[in-house]
Amino acid sequence: MPVTGLATVLLATAILLVIVSAVQPLAKRIELSETVLLAIVGIILGGVADIVLHSSHIYIFDTAAEVLLDFPINSEGFLLIFLPILVFQAGLAIDVRRLYHEMGTVLLLAIVAVVLSTAMIGLALYPFSGMPLIVCLLVGSIVATTDPSAVAGIFKEIGAATRLTRLVEGESLLNDAAAISIFSTLTAAIIAHKEVHLMSSAISILVSFAGAVIVGFIFARLSLWMIVALGSTSGRAAEITLTVALPYISYIVCDEIIGFSGVVAAAAAGLTLSAYGPSTFRPQTWRFLNEIWQQIVFWAGSLLFVLASMLVPRLLIGMTKWDCVLILIATIAGLIARAVVVFGMLPILAATKISPPIPTPFKATMVWGGLRGAITLALALAVTENELVSTPISHFVGIIATGFVLITLLVNGTTLRAVVVYFRLNELTPIDQAVRHQILGIGLGRVRDKTRRTANEFGFNNRITGYVIEGLERRIEDEQEANTFDTALGNRQQITLALITIAAQERSILLDLFRMQGLPRRVMETLLRSAEAALDGAWQDGRYGYVKEMHKRLHPPLRFRMAQSIHRRLHIDRPLMYCMMERFEILLISRFVAISLTRFVKRKIEPTLGSRVADIVSEVLDRQNRMLDDALETMRMHYQGYIEALEARFLQMVALRFENEEYDDLHTETLISEELYQELEKAVEKRFARYNRSLKFNLKSGIEQRVQELPCLRGVPQAVLYDISMSMSIYFVSPGERIFSRGERIKNVFFISNGLFETHVEDKVFTFGSGDILGAKEIIANKKRTESIYRSLRFGYLLTMPVDVFKRLISEYSIVRHNLIQIDYARHRPEGDIVVDNNLPLLEYNPLAIEKPPEGGSVSNEAKKDKQKKEDQKQPKNQPKANEDSEKDPFQ
């Protein structure tokens, strides 16, 4: 009984998957691109099926041949089923940080190259084809799409430079969208018999691009938000299911409902997931997700190529010798257009610093590697299937586009490997070669020692052991002789390499920590993005770039500063409370990571790169650690209980992590049964679930005590101090942050609870420390604006009070004004001059505020005498009483 209907289609699909599974190892064995071999297999299948169907001798296979030739999928099915998956996974697999630095090159290749290729191919065909110019341009738009799968596959197989692969994959993300947009515009014009308006079409395409990027980004962020909202109990199956739905939702909503580019939306969704996914998914889930998507894309890409290639015999029916000439003309025009862009425009980007320069071998390989594939065939099929397009036009488009694809696959695709090898793009760079010899020399020495110990433990024959050890020692000597690490790399390059390694190691440590349940996703996302930024900074600007990015981590982000502003102005505490909790965890985890990195330098960097490089890197890390300790100590001083609770919680999670790993090892070694292992794992997960709830944090904890310790408020009644503490706001500052700018209107005064600040007065520099008040001097002197700049020298903790409250305080309690006078006098009085007030004792207060000369100079004797004279004139003979105001306020 013959198989018919849906069962036939499923059987044919299964057989195609079997063929695909055999093609992959065969392609590696004969050193041919997998995509090229799939195309050849598809063409053979299509040709054989056509022969079988028209032969009366082998009619038994007619049903199978009909299924292959009339497979129930048209051009729309090709684009809707396969294209969203392929584009999304391409974006998911790309390193967004690296792609960002190459964005100028990618946009040029993806947009300018497509437009230029469309124009040049169309203009080249127009004089010889006998077709209208718009039809020739339509052919140009169809064959302008490059297929990265074959090119990237060849590059990866032979170990070509990763930058070359990244450029090709980045180009493919957007050039499909550009070509499809131009294709849709030209097809609509041909059907409606209208002219194409260049300006309006360009604006429409740009709007479609921009809108699709926004929509794809929004959908991806919503998916990530849903994953976070579902929590760790949702399981990785649910999380991965959301990612499978994401490309189709983005593509169809944009393409069918809004009218934007569905391809760009799917690509933007993939790029967004690539950028934010590692800090949202647990590491084990992220790895599994990438593996699943690689398998999905293997199925989709292989089936697409085979099914599209099977249509080649049908599309080439009726081809003439003149069509071969036209195909050759189109191919040469496409090659010239790509060469013009790569060799003519990329140097302009490099000269204007828009994009890094690209070596000539890279350019030549990119020009020759502009292969066309399944998407081109699907677009050509869309024209031939469109009943509104006349038969001559559809016949012309189908033949030229199909022939163009065949030439690029069978000529460029089969020779691309030789081009890469000819330009030596599969070889390591001199830096990598030098590092390779250095690492092998050190690594083989450790391998030799471990091998000798193992041989002794297991009782291997001494002759055999000596033979193996002797071989290892010969390799060590060869590597040491070839080692040019110290000469091939300069000091700056070695330090940059070490910092790149440090940043990559930090990212690895953070991902390892992220495996623990209970660590907030937002905190880990912030830390991971900071580590990636440091990695980029080291790549771009060496030590300066690394240090710059690491300093940014310690400075509160915009969200934190906005929360502080809301807290100070509107007295809403909750946003700042959550930001403070995140900052505590960021600083604490950063401290643990910093300790691990310091050990990593001693354990790995120093043996590999030498003690001199290790010392420089250690100095960079030590400076960073001191700033980290300063920031953490500032917060620890005021929230000691919360910090201790946070540390205890983190250590408990580490202990649970070790417990879980112990059970995993026992299960791997089959020392416990599957049932017992699952029971133990559930118990660990229950304990982990306790830490998914955040600790309670009291933002205003200890403010009343800190207010009571302020020297300027001594003598104020306790009830008043309590009211003052309730009206005060908290303000954290970072090194270099301005508290007041010159001429700024004073709205708040700042009580320094912890920190160090400076201001410049004329030619002198004054510093202020714990217990001092910033802005009080100007307020008492009835000045509404500051005359100098107040800047933080390190991390600090301030208590802020509105100006009107401060004015009311000093007017109602003269003791406050008196304390301020005493503090100011203690700062300015000459050494050895002790004045005692008969009514009020001199405050036992030794402020950190000291006078120091400006940078680059010292205070002269004349200046000291002038200062002494002014102070003698200001200082009254007797101190004012508690209930009296002095005739001349010393602040004036």
Secondary structure, DSSP 8 states (H G I E B T S, - for coil): ----THHHHHHHHHHHHHHHHHHHHHHHHTT--HHHHHHHHHHHHHHHHHHHHT-SS-GGGHHHHHHHHT-S--HHHIIIIIHHHHHHHHHHHS-HHHHHHTHHHHHIIIIIHHHHHHHHHHHHHHHHH-S-HHHHHHHHHHTT---HHHHHHHHHHHT--HHHHHHHHHHHHHHHHHHHHHHHHHHHHHHHT----HHHHHHHHHHHHHHHHHHHHHHHHHHHHHHHHH-GGG-HHHHHHHHHHHHHHHHHIIIIII-S-HHHHHHHHHHHHHHHSTTTS-HHHHHHHHHHHHHHHHHHHHHHHHHHHHTHHHHTTT--HHHHHHHHHHHHHHHHHHHIIIIIIHHHHHHTTSS----HHHHHHHHHT----HHHHHHHHHHHH-TTS-HHHHHHHHHHHHHHHHHIIIIIHHHHHHHHHHTTTTS--HHHHHHHHHHHHHHHHHHHHHHHHHHHHHT--HHHHHHHHHHHHHHHHHHHHH--HHHHS-HHHHHHHHHHHHHHHHHHHHHHHHTSTTS-HHHHHHHHHHHHHHHHHHHHHHHHHHHHHHHHHHS--HHHHHHHHHHHHH---HHHHHHHHHHHHHHHHHHHHHHHHHHHIIIIIHHHH-HHHHHHHHHHHHHHHHHHHHHHHHHHHH-HHHHHHHHHHHHHHHHHHHHHHHHHHHHHTT-S-HHHHHHHHHHHHHHHHGGGS-----TTTTHHHHHHT-GGGTTS-HHHHHHHHHH-EEEEE-TT-EEE-TT-B--EEEEEEE--EEEEETTEEEEE-TT-EESHHHHHTT-SB-SS-EEESS-EEEEEEEHHHHHHHHHH-HHHHHHHHHHHHHHHS-TT-----SSS-------S--EE--TT----HHHHHHHHHHHHHHS-SS---TT---SS-TT-
